[in-house]
Each structure stands twice: as structure tokens, then as C-alpha cells.
Amino acid sequence: MPHTGDLQLAADVSDLLDRLSPEHRAVLVLRDVEGLDERTVSELLQISTGTVKSRLHRARKSFRKAWQG
């Protein structure tokens, strides 16, 4: 996540997160922003760790694509 002083970057990241599906946004935020491990994310969202991993992979790919394009 951007430093608190970079408001434009924070707005850009927030905009991209809003474009993700709720399922992808949830795993991305919990794993990469909040720093939770995959097992904890799986328990919180009541999905398997395999599902967490696949959603996280797709979410990161979508985020990168949107960021670059």
C-alpha cells in the first residue's frame, strides 16, 4: 500500500481495488494489505485454502493488468 502522504497513489489503488470482484478484492486485501496467512483468510471467508490461492492469483493478475493498462 502507498505511504499515507501520497494521496493520488492511494486513490489510484483504491480505484483499482473497487474494480475487482468482491471475491477477488476480499482475498487480495486480507492477504496482501492486512498480511493474513492463507489459512486465516480461508477461515474468515469460509472457503478452502485452494480457493484462496486461486482467487488470489487471479486477483493479483487482474490488479497488475489494470495498473499497467
PDB file of N, CA, C and O in Angstrom:
ATOM      1  N   MET A   1       0.840  -1.180   0.000  1.00  0.00           N
ATOM      2  CA  MET A   1       0.000   0.000   0.000  1.00  0.00           C
ATOM      3  C   MET A   1       0.877   1.231   0.000  1.00  0.00           C
ATOM      4  O   MET A   1       1.982   1.219   0.542  1.00  0.00           O
ATOM      5  N   PRO A   2       0.384   2.293  -0.608  1.00  0.00           N
ATOM      6  CA  PRO A   2       1.159   3.526  -0.673  1.00  0.00           C
ATOM      7  C   PRO A   2       1.316   4.175   0.692  1.00  0.00           C
ATOM      8  O   PRO A   2       0.527   3.945   1.609  1.00  0.00           O
ATOM      9  N   HIS A   3       2.348   4.985   0.801  1.00  0.00           N
ATOM     10  CA  HIS A   3       2.548   5.749   2.031  1.00  0.00           C
ATOM     11  C   HIS A   3       1.386   6.712   2.215  1.00  0.00           C
ATOM     12  O   HIS A   3       0.763   7.129   1.238  1.00  0.00           O
ATOM     13  N   THR A   4       1.093   7.063   3.442  1.00  0.00           N
ATOM     14  CA  THR A   4      -0.067   7.897   3.734  1.00  0.00           C
ATOM     15  C   THR A   4       0.022   9.274   3.095  1.00  0.00           C
ATOM     16  O   THR A   4      -1.011   9.908   2.884  1.00  0.00           O
ATOM     17  N   GLY A   5       1.206   9.754   2.781  1.00  0.00           N
ATOM     18  CA  GLY A   5       1.349  11.077   2.193  1.00  0.00           C
ATOM     19  C   GLY A   5       1.044  11.140   0.714  1.00  0.00           C
ATOM     20  O   GLY A   5       0.874  12.238   0.184  1.00  0.00           O
ATOM     21  N   ASP A   6       0.967  10.024   0.027  1.00  0.00           N
ATOM     22  CA  ASP A   6       0.733  10.009  -1.415  1.00  0.00           C
ATOM     23  C   ASP A   6      -0.748   9.752  -1.688  1.00  0.00           C
ATOM     24  O   ASP A   6      -1.165   8.620  -1.934  1.00  0.00           O
ATOM     25  N   LEU A   7      -1.528  10.829  -1.639  1.00  0.00           N
ATOM     26  CA  LEU A   7      -2.976  10.699  -1.764  1.00  0.00           C
ATOM     27  C   LEU A   7      -3.408  10.235  -3.149  1.00  0.00           C
ATOM     28  O   LEU A   7      -4.366   9.472  -3.268  1.00  0.00           O
ATOM     29  N   GLN A   8      -2.721  10.681  -4.199  1.00  0.00           N
ATOM     30  CA  GLN A   8      -3.095  10.267  -5.547  1.00  0.00           C
ATOM     31  C   GLN A   8      -2.859   8.778  -5.747  1.00  0.00           C
ATOM     32  O   GLN A   8      -3.701   8.083  -6.317  1.00  0.00           O
ATOM     33  N   LEU A   9      -1.730   8.292  -5.286  1.00  0.00           N
ATOM     34  CA  LEU A   9      -1.432   6.872  -5.404  1.00  0.00           C
ATOM     35  C   LEU A   9      -2.448   6.044  -4.602  1.00  0.00           C
ATOM     36  O   LEU A   9      -2.911   5.003  -5.067  1.00  0.00           O
ATOM     37  N   ALA A  10      -2.782   6.506  -3.417  1.00  0.00           N
ATOM     38  CA  ALA A  10      -3.776   5.815  -2.596  1.00  0.00           C
ATOM     39  C   ALA A  10      -5.134   5.785  -3.304  1.00  0.00           C
ATOM     40  O   ALA A  10      -5.829   4.769  -3.266  1.00  0.00           O
ATOM     41  N   ALA A  11      -5.512   6.882  -3.942  1.00  0.00           N
ATOM     42  CA  ALA A  11      -6.776   6.940  -4.686  1.00  0.00           C
ATOM     43  C   ALA A  11      -6.749   5.993  -5.876  1.00  0.00           C
ATOM     44  O   ALA A  11      -7.746   5.331  -6.167  1.00  0.00           O
ATOM     45  N   ASP A  12      -5.611   5.924  -6.567  1.00  0.00           N
ATOM     46  CA  ASP A  12      -5.474   5.024  -7.714  1.00  0.00           C
ATOM     47  C   ASP A  12      -5.600   3.564  -7.284  1.00  0.00           C
ATOM     48  O   ASP A  12      -6.290   2.780  -7.935  1.00  0.00           O
ATOM     49  N   VAL A  13      -4.938   3.203  -6.197  1.00  0.00           N
ATOM     50  CA  VAL A  13      -5.000   1.829  -5.691  1.00  0.00           C
ATOM     51  C   VAL A  13      -6.431   1.506  -5.262  1.00  0.00           C
ATOM     52  O   VAL A  13      -6.942   0.427  -5.563  1.00  0.00           O
ATOM     53  N   SER A  14      -7.062   2.418  -4.576  1.00  0.00           N
ATOM     54  CA  SER A  14      -8.437   2.212  -4.128  1.00  0.00           C
ATOM     55  C   SER A  14      -9.375   2.020  -5.321  1.00  0.00           C
ATOM     56  O   SER A  14     -10.259   1.164  -5.293  1.00  0.00           O
ATOM     57  N   ASP A  15      -9.176   2.818  -6.361  1.00  0.00           N
ATOM     58  CA  ASP A  15      -9.995   2.700  -7.572  1.00  0.00           C
ATOM     59  C   ASP A  15      -9.829   1.321  -8.204  1.00  0.00           C
ATOM     60  O   ASP A  15     -10.811   0.694  -8.604  1.00  0.00           O
ATOM     61  N   LEU A  16      -8.591   0.853  -8.292  1.00  0.00           N
ATOM     62  CA  LEU A  16      -8.345  -0.462  -8.882  1.00  0.00           C
ATOM     63  C   LEU A  16      -8.946  -1.572  -8.024  1.00  0.00           C
ATOM     64  O   LEU A  16      -9.500  -2.534  -8.558  1.00  0.00           O
ATOM     65  N   LEU A  17      -8.844  -1.452  -6.725  1.00  0.00           N
ATOM     66  CA  LEU A  17      -9.446  -2.456  -5.842  1.00  0.00           C
ATOM     67  C   LEU A  17     -10.965  -2.494  -6.016  1.00  0.00           C
ATOM     68  O   LEU A  17     -11.575  -3.563  -5.984  1.00  0.00           O
ATOM     69  N   ASP A  18     -11.564  -1.323  -6.199  1.00  0.00           N
ATOM     70  CA  ASP A  18     -13.013  -1.254  -6.391  1.00  0.00           C
ATOM     71  C   ASP A  18     -13.455  -1.935  -7.680  1.00  0.00           C
ATOM     72  O   ASP A  18     -14.598  -2.381  -7.782  1.00  0.00           O
ATOM     73  N   ARG A  19     -12.577  -2.020  -8.651  1.00  0.00           N
ATOM     74  CA  ARG A  19     -12.912  -2.659  -9.933  1.00  0.00           C
ATOM     75  C   ARG A  19     -12.879  -4.183  -9.861  1.00  0.00           C
ATOM     76  O   ARG A  19     -13.462  -4.855 -10.712  1.00  0.00           O
ATOM     77  N   LEU A  20     -12.211  -4.728  -8.866  1.00  0.00           N
ATOM     78  CA  LEU A  20     -12.147  -6.181  -8.716  1.00  0.00           C
ATOM     79  C   LEU A  20     -13.487  -6.715  -8.226  1.00  0.00           C
ATOM     80  O   LEU A  20     -14.261  -5.989  -7.603  1.00  0.00           O
ATOM     81  N   SER A  21     -13.753  -7.974  -8.506  1.00  0.00           N
ATOM     82  CA  SER A  21     -14.963  -8.597  -7.972  1.00  0.00           C
ATOM     83  C   SER A  21     -14.848  -8.625  -6.447  1.00  0.00           C
ATOM     84  O   SER A  21     -13.738  -8.612  -5.914  1.00  0.00           O
ATOM     85  N   PRO A  22     -15.965  -8.664  -5.749  1.00  0.00           N
ATOM     86  CA  PRO A  22     -15.903  -8.711  -4.282  1.00  0.00           C
ATOM     87  C   PRO A  22     -15.079  -9.891  -3.761  1.00  0.00           C
ATOM     88  O   PRO A  22     -14.378  -9.760  -2.758  1.00  0.00           O
ATOM     89  N   GLU A  23     -15.159 -11.034  -4.431  1.00  0.00           N
ATOM     90  CA  GLU A  23     -14.406 -12.208  -4.008  1.00  0.00           C
ATOM     91  C   GLU A  23     -12.905 -11.988  -4.146  1.00  0.00           C
ATOM     92  O   GLU A  23     -12.133 -12.333  -3.252  1.00  0.00           O
ATOM     93  N   HIS A  24     -12.499 -11.411  -5.279  1.00  0.00           N
ATOM     94  CA  HIS A  24     -11.074 -11.165  -5.507  1.00  0.00           C
ATOM     95  C   HIS A  24     -10.560 -10.051  -4.604  1.00  0.00           C
ATOM     96  O   HIS A  24      -9.460 -10.144  -4.058  1.00  0.00           O
ATOM     97  N   ARG A  25     -11.349  -9.010  -4.449  1.00  0.00           N
ATOM     98  CA  ARG A  25     -10.948  -7.898  -3.582  1.00  0.00           C
ATOM     99  C   ARG A  25     -10.747  -8.382  -2.144  1.00  0.00           C
ATOM    100  O   ARG A  25      -9.788  -7.986  -1.481  1.00  0.00           O
ATOM    101  N   ALA A  26     -11.643  -9.230  -1.670  1.00  0.00           N
ATOM    102  CA  ALA A  26     -11.555  -9.709  -0.284  1.00  0.00           C
ATOM    103  C   ALA A  26     -10.256 -10.465  -0.035  1.00  0.00           C
ATOM    104  O   ALA A  26      -9.551 -10.185   0.935  1.00  0.00           O
ATOM    105  N   VAL A  27      -9.931 -11.426  -0.912  1.00  0.00           N
ATOM    106  CA  VAL A  27      -8.705 -12.199  -0.670  1.00  0.00           C
ATOM    107  C   VAL A  27      -7.466 -11.338  -0.838  1.00  0.00           C
ATOM    108  O   VAL A  27      -6.497 -11.506  -0.098  1.00  0.00           O
ATOM    109  N   LEU A  28      -7.475 -10.419  -1.796  1.00  0.00           N
ATOM    110  CA  LEU A  28      -6.314  -9.557  -2.027  1.00  0.00           C
ATOM    111  C   LEU A  28      -6.067  -8.639  -0.832  1.00  0.00           C
ATOM    112  O   LEU A  28      -4.930  -8.495  -0.384  1.00  0.00           O
ATOM    113  N   VAL A  29      -7.107  -8.033  -0.325  1.00  0.00           N
ATOM    114  CA  VAL A  29      -6.960  -7.123   0.814  1.00  0.00           C
ATOM    115  C   VAL A  29      -6.552  -7.884   2.072  1.00  0.00           C
ATOM    116  O   VAL A  29      -5.645  -7.463   2.789  1.00  0.00           O
ATOM    117  N   LEU A  30      -7.215  -8.994   2.336  1.00  0.00           N
ATOM    118  CA  LEU A  30      -6.888  -9.750   3.543  1.00  0.00           C
ATOM    119  C   LEU A  30      -5.469 -10.299   3.505  1.00  0.00           C
ATOM    120  O   LEU A  30      -4.773 -10.288   4.520  1.00  0.00           O
ATOM    121  N   ARG A  31      -5.039 -10.776   2.355  1.00  0.00           N
ATOM    122  CA  ARG A  31      -3.709 -11.396   2.242  1.00  0.00           C
ATOM    123  C   ARG A  31      -2.607 -10.359   2.092  1.00  0.00           C
ATOM    124  O   ARG A  31      -1.631 -10.378   2.841  1.00  0.00           O
ATOM    125  N   ASP A  32      -2.754  -9.453   1.127  1.00  0.00           N
ATOM    126  CA  ASP A  32      -1.656  -8.544   0.790  1.00  0.00           C
ATOM    127  C   ASP A  32      -1.672  -7.226   1.552  1.00  0.00           C
ATOM    128  O   ASP A  32      -0.616  -6.631   1.771  1.00  0.00           O
ATOM    129  N   VAL A  33      -2.828  -6.766   1.953  1.00  0.00           N
ATOM    130  CA  VAL A  33      -2.895  -5.498   2.698  1.00  0.00           C
ATOM    131  C   VAL A  33      -2.854  -5.771   4.206  1.00  0.00           C
ATOM    132  O   VAL A  33      -2.072  -5.166   4.939  1.00  0.00           O
ATOM    133  N   GLU A  34      -3.706  -6.688   4.649  1.00  0.00           N
ATOM    134  CA  GLU A  34      -3.775  -6.994   6.086  1.00  0.00           C
ATOM    135  C   GLU A  34      -2.687  -7.966   6.523  1.00  0.00           C
ATOM    136  O   GLU A  34      -2.377  -8.055   7.711  1.00  0.00           O
ATOM    137  N   GLY A  35      -2.105  -8.695   5.576  1.00  0.00           N
ATOM    138  CA  GLY A  35      -0.999  -9.588   5.891  1.00  0.00           C
ATOM    139  C   GLY A  35      -1.397 -10.910   6.538  1.00  0.00           C
ATOM    140  O   GLY A  35      -0.571 -11.572   7.167  1.00  0.00           O
ATOM    141  N   LEU A  36      -2.656 -11.292   6.382  1.00  0.00           N
ATOM    142  CA  LEU A  36      -3.101 -12.555   6.956  1.00  0.00           C
ATOM    143  C   LEU A  36      -2.597 -13.720   6.116  1.00  0.00           C
ATOM    144  O   LEU A  36      -2.396 -13.590   4.909  1.00  0.00           O
ATOM    145  N   ASP A  37      -2.397 -14.864   6.774  1.00  0.00           N
ATOM    146  CA  ASP A  37      -1.963 -16.035   6.019  1.00  0.00           C
ATOM    147  C   ASP A  37      -3.172 -16.665   5.316  1.00  0.00           C
ATOM    148  O   ASP A  37      -4.322 -16.354   5.625  1.00  0.00           O
ATOM    149  N   GLU A  38      -2.880 -17.554   4.367  1.00  0.00           N
ATOM    150  CA  GLU A  38      -3.936 -18.145   3.547  1.00  0.00           C
ATOM    151  C   GLU A  38      -4.937 -18.941   4.382  1.00  0.00           C
ATOM    152  O   GLU A  38      -6.133 -18.941   4.089  1.00  0.00           O
ATOM    153  N   ARG A  39      -4.456 -19.607   5.404  1.00  0.00           N
ATOM    154  CA  ARG A  39      -5.355 -20.399   6.266  1.00  0.00           C
ATOM    155  C   ARG A  39      -6.361 -19.496   6.984  1.00  0.00           C
ATOM    156  O   ARG A  39      -7.548 -19.812   7.061  1.00  0.00           O
ATOM    157  N   THR A  40      -5.875 -18.380   7.503  1.00  0.00           N
ATOM    158  CA  THR A  40      -6.757 -17.448   8.210  1.00  0.00           C
ATOM    159  C   THR A  40      -7.766 -16.827   7.249  1.00  0.00           C
ATOM    160  O   THR A  40      -8.943 -16.687   7.581  1.00  0.00           O
ATOM    161  N   VAL A  41      -7.302 -16.455   6.058  1.00  0.00           N
ATOM    162  CA  VAL A  41      -8.209 -15.902   5.044  1.00  0.00           C
ATOM    163  C   VAL A  41      -9.286 -16.936   4.711  1.00  0.00           C
ATOM    164  O   VAL A  41     -10.467 -16.606   4.602  1.00  0.00           O
ATOM    165  N   SER A  42      -8.867 -18.169   4.553  1.00  0.00           N
ATOM    166  CA  SER A  42      -9.798 -19.249   4.238  1.00  0.00           C
ATOM    167  C   SER A  42     -10.856 -19.398   5.329  1.00  0.00           C
ATOM    168  O   SER A  42     -12.036 -19.588   5.033  1.00  0.00           O
ATOM    169  N   GLU A  43     -10.435 -19.314   6.576  1.00  0.00           N
ATOM    170  CA  GLU A  43     -11.378 -19.436   7.691  1.00  0.00           C
ATOM    171  C   GLU A  43     -12.332 -18.240   7.741  1.00  0.00           C
ATOM    172  O   GLU A  43     -13.533 -18.410   7.951  1.00  0.00           O
ATOM    173  N   LEU A  44     -11.802 -17.047   7.550  1.00  0.00           N
ATOM    174  CA  LEU A  44     -12.645 -15.850   7.590  1.00  0.00           C
ATOM    175  C   LEU A  44     -13.695 -15.846   6.487  1.00  0.00           C
ATOM    176  O   LEU A  44     -14.847 -15.478   6.716  1.00  0.00           O
ATOM    177  N   LEU A  45     -13.290 -16.259   5.290  1.00  0.00           N
ATOM    178  CA  LEU A  45     -14.201 -16.233   4.146  1.00  0.00           C
ATOM    179  C   LEU A  45     -14.971 -17.539   3.982  1.00  0.00           C
ATOM    180  O   LEU A  45     -15.839 -17.652   3.117  1.00  0.00           O
ATOM    181  N   GLN A  46     -14.646 -18.519   4.816  1.00  0.00           N
ATOM    182  CA  GLN A  46     -15.306 -19.831   4.791  1.00  0.00           C
ATOM    183  C   GLN A  46     -15.199 -20.486   3.413  1.00  0.00           C
ATOM    184  O   GLN A  46     -16.182 -20.969   2.850  1.00  0.00           O
ATOM    185  N   ILE A  47     -13.967 -20.484   2.892  1.00  0.00           N
ATOM    186  CA  ILE A  47     -13.648 -21.144   1.631  1.00  0.00           C
ATOM    187  C   ILE A  47     -12.368 -21.952   1.846  1.00  0.00           C
ATOM    188  O   ILE A  47     -11.654 -21.736   2.825  1.00  0.00           O
ATOM    189  N   SER A  48     -12.080 -22.869   0.944  1.00  0.00           N
ATOM    190  CA  SER A  48     -10.877 -23.683   1.092  1.00  0.00           C
ATOM    191  C   SER A  48      -9.617 -22.861   0.819  1.00  0.00           C
ATOM    192  O   SER A  48      -9.670 -21.824   0.157  1.00  0.00           O
ATOM    193  N   THR A  49      -8.501 -23.334   1.333  1.00  0.00           N
ATOM    194  CA  THR A  49      -7.241 -22.632   1.060  1.00  0.00           C
ATOM    195  C   THR A  49      -6.902 -22.687  -0.429  1.00  0.00           C
ATOM    196  O   THR A  49      -6.292 -21.755  -0.954  1.00  0.00           O
ATOM    197  N   GLY A  50      -7.284 -23.753  -1.108  1.00  0.00           N
ATOM    198  CA  GLY A  50      -7.084 -23.825  -2.553  1.00  0.00           C
ATOM    199  C   GLY A  50      -7.843 -22.738  -3.284  1.00  0.00           C
ATOM    200  O   GLY A  50      -7.342 -22.158  -4.247  1.00  0.00           O
ATOM    201  N   THR A  51      -9.052 -22.464  -2.826  1.00  0.00           N
ATOM    202  CA  THR A  51      -9.855 -21.389  -3.416  1.00  0.00           C
ATOM    203  C   THR A  51      -9.218 -20.039  -3.129  1.00  0.00           C
ATOM    204  O   THR A  51      -9.198 -19.166  -3.996  1.00  0.00           O
ATOM    205  N   VAL A  52      -8.700 -19.861  -1.923  1.00  0.00           N
ATOM    206  CA  VAL A  52      -7.991 -18.620  -1.584  1.00  0.00           C
ATOM    207  C   VAL A  52      -6.826 -18.422  -2.548  1.00  0.00           C
ATOM    208  O   VAL A  52      -6.647 -17.335  -3.096  1.00  0.00           O
ATOM    209  N   LYS A  53      -6.037 -19.469  -2.752  1.00  0.00           N
ATOM    210  CA  LYS A  53      -4.865 -19.367  -3.623  1.00  0.00           C
ATOM    211  C   LYS A  53      -5.253 -19.033  -5.054  1.00  0.00           C
ATOM    212  O   LYS A  53      -4.622 -18.182  -5.680  1.00  0.00           O
ATOM    213  N   SER A  54      -6.280 -19.690  -5.583  1.00  0.00           N
ATOM    214  CA  SER A  54      -6.658 -19.422  -6.974  1.00  0.00           C
ATOM    215  C   SER A  54      -7.259 -18.027  -7.122  1.00  0.00           C
ATOM    216  O   SER A  54      -6.980 -17.337  -8.102  1.00  0.00           O
ATOM    217  N   ARG A  55      -8.080 -17.606  -6.161  1.00  0.00           N
ATOM    218  CA  ARG A  55      -8.645 -16.252  -6.227  1.00  0.00           C
ATOM    219  C   ARG A  55      -7.551 -15.207  -6.083  1.00  0.00           C
ATOM    220  O   ARG A  55      -7.574 -14.180  -6.762  1.00  0.00           O
ATOM    221  N   LEU A  56      -6.601 -15.465  -5.205  1.00  0.00           N
ATOM    222  CA  LEU A  56      -5.507 -14.524  -5.007  1.00  0.00           C
ATOM    223  C   LEU A  56      -4.677 -14.388  -6.275  1.00  0.00           C
ATOM    224  O   LEU A  56      -4.300 -13.282  -6.662  1.00  0.00           O
ATOM    225  N   HIS A  57      -4.397 -15.506  -6.916  1.00  0.00           N
ATOM    226  CA  HIS A  57      -3.647 -15.475  -8.176  1.00  0.00           C
ATOM    227  C   HIS A  57      -4.382 -14.634  -9.221  1.00  0.00           C
ATOM    228  O   HIS A  57      -3.784 -13.779  -9.873  1.00  0.00           O
ATOM    229  N   ARG A  58      -5.671 -14.883  -9.372  1.00  0.00           N
ATOM    230  CA  ARG A  58      -6.463 -14.139 -10.361  1.00  0.00           C
ATOM    231  C   ARG A  58      -6.596 -12.665  -9.984  1.00  0.00           C
ATOM    232  O   ARG A  58      -6.548 -11.793 -10.851  1.00  0.00           O
ATOM    233  N   ALA A  59      -6.761 -12.392  -8.705  1.00  0.00           N
ATOM    234  CA  ALA A  59      -6.893 -11.011  -8.245  1.00  0.00           C
ATOM    235  C   ALA A  59      -5.614 -10.223  -8.504  1.00  0.00           C
ATOM    236  O   ALA A  59      -5.667  -9.091  -8.983  1.00  0.00           O
ATOM    237  N   ARG A  60      -4.466 -10.818  -8.188  1.00  0.00           N
ATOM    238  CA  ARG A  60      -3.189 -10.141  -8.438  1.00  0.00           C
ATOM    239  C   ARG A  60      -2.980  -9.904  -9.926  1.00  0.00           C
ATOM    240  O   ARG A  60      -2.505  -8.843 -10.332  1.00  0.00           O
ATOM    241  N   LYS A  61      -3.336 -10.897 -10.740  1.00  0.00           N
ATOM    242  CA  LYS A  61      -3.187 -10.770 -12.191  1.00  0.00           C
ATOM    243  C   LYS A  61      -4.074  -9.636 -12.717  1.00  0.00           C
ATOM    244  O   LYS A  61      -3.625  -8.823 -13.525  1.00  0.00           O
ATOM    245  N   SER A  62      -5.311  -9.580 -12.270  1.00  0.00           N
ATOM    246  CA  SER A  62      -6.235  -8.523 -12.695  1.00  0.00           C
ATOM    247  C   SER A  62      -5.754  -7.150 -12.237  1.00  0.00           C
ATOM    248  O   SER A  62      -5.820  -6.175 -12.986  1.00  0.00           O
ATOM    249  N   PHE A  63      -5.271  -7.088 -11.002  1.00  0.00           N
ATOM    250  CA  PHE A  63      -4.784  -5.816 -10.474  1.00  0.00           C
ATOM    251  C   PHE A  63      -3.594  -5.324 -11.282  1.00  0.00           C
ATOM    252  O   PHE A  63      -3.543  -4.155 -11.666  1.00  0.00           O
ATOM    253  N   ARG A  64      -2.631  -6.217 -11.544  1.00  0.00           N
ATOM    254  CA  ARG A  64      -1.444  -5.832 -12.331  1.00  0.00           C
ATOM    255  C   ARG A  64      -1.831  -5.359 -13.726  1.00  0.00           C
ATOM    256  O   ARG A  64      -1.321  -4.352 -14.217  1.00  0.00           O
ATOM    257  N   LYS A  65      -2.741  -6.100 -14.358  1.00  0.00           N
ATOM    258  CA  LYS A  65      -3.174  -5.733 -15.708  1.00  0.00           C
ATOM    259  C   LYS A  65      -3.811  -4.344 -15.733  1.00  0.00           C
ATOM    260  O   LYS A  65      -3.515  -3.530 -16.607  1.00  0.00           O
ATOM    261  N   ALA A  66      -4.680  -4.089 -14.771  1.00  0.00           N
ATOM    262  CA  ALA A  66      -5.335  -2.776 -14.686  1.00  0.00           C
ATOM    263  C   ALA A  66      -4.325  -1.672 -14.362  1.00  0.00           C
ATOM    264  O   ALA A  66      -4.434  -0.559 -14.877  1.00  0.00           O
ATOM    265  N   TRP A  67      -3.345  -1.979 -13.511  1.00  0.00           N
ATOM    266  CA  TRP A  67      -2.345  -1.000 -13.124  1.00  0.00           C
ATOM    267  C   TRP A  67      -1.470  -0.587 -14.316  1.00  0.00           C
ATOM    268  O   TRP A  67      -1.118   0.582 -14.471  1.00  0.00           O
ATOM    269  N   GLN A  68      -1.135  -1.566 -15.141  1.00  0.00           N
ATOM    270  CA  GLN A  68      -0.263  -1.312 -16.285  1.00  0.00           C
ATOM    271  C   GLN A  68      -1.017  -0.727 -17.466  1.00  0.00           C
ATOM    272  O   GLN A  68      -0.416  -0.067 -18.314  1.00  0.00           O
ATOM    273  N   GLY A  69      -2.298  -0.952 -17.536  1.00  0.00           N
ATOM    274  CA  GLY A  69      -3.050  -0.545 -18.717  1.00  0.00           C
ATOM    275  C   GLY A  69      -3.873   0.636 -18.498  1.00  0.00           C
ATOM    276  O   GLY A  69      -4.561   1.089 -19.413  1.00  0.00           O
TER     277      GLY A  69
END
